[in-house]
Amino acid sequence: MNNHNVRNIPTVAVGDTIALKKAHPCGANAWIVTGLGADIRLQCSGCKRHVMIARSELERRYREHLA
């Protein structure tokens, strides 16, 4: 099995603040994890909008833990 494209992210928990590769259209780059499951619920730290992305999508877009 070829796993060279798989990127393991650190465990995220509700309340963590993370950065993704692209900023939100409002300009903020920090996201607060508000829900976990098959999909991850994130809240933009700038405009407070909620989005849900698949765990696999988070693995591709994840950059770093901020807090």
N, C-alpha and C positions, 0 to 999 in steps of 0.2 A: 504494500500500500504506500502510495506516494503522498506524504503529508507536508511537503515543503511550502504549500500555500496556506496551510492552516495556521491561524494565529490565536494562541490561547490568551485570553484576557484575564487579569486578576479577578477574583471573586468580587462582585459588586453587591452591595446591600442597600436597602431602602434608606435614603438620607445621604448617600454618598454623592459627591460632586465630581463629575467627570468631564473631560474635554473630548470632542470628536474631531475628525479630520477637517470638516467644513463647519464654518460658523453658521448660525441660524440667520435667516434674512434680516432679522432686527439688528444684527451685528454682534450679539453675544455669542461667546464660545463655550460657556460653562452650562452644564446640564445637571439637574438634580434628579436622582433616581427616586421615583415615587411608587413603583410597582414592579414586581418580579413574577415571572412565569415563563410560558413559551414565548410571549412577547414582553418586552421591557417598556415600562411607561416612564417617560422622561418629561421634566418640566424645564423650559427654558428659563435661565436665571435673569434674563433681560426683560422679556415681555410676559413671562409667566404662562405662556401657551403650553399645553400638554400635547405630546405626540407619543405614539406607540410604534416601536420598531421590533422586528423579529430579532431573536437572540443572535442568529447568524449574521444579520445586518449589523448589529452592534459590534460583533467580533471584527468585521471588516472596517467599520468606521471609528473604532476606539483609538484614542491617542494616549491619554494619561489620566491618572487620578489626580484631582486637585485638592480634595479634602476628604 
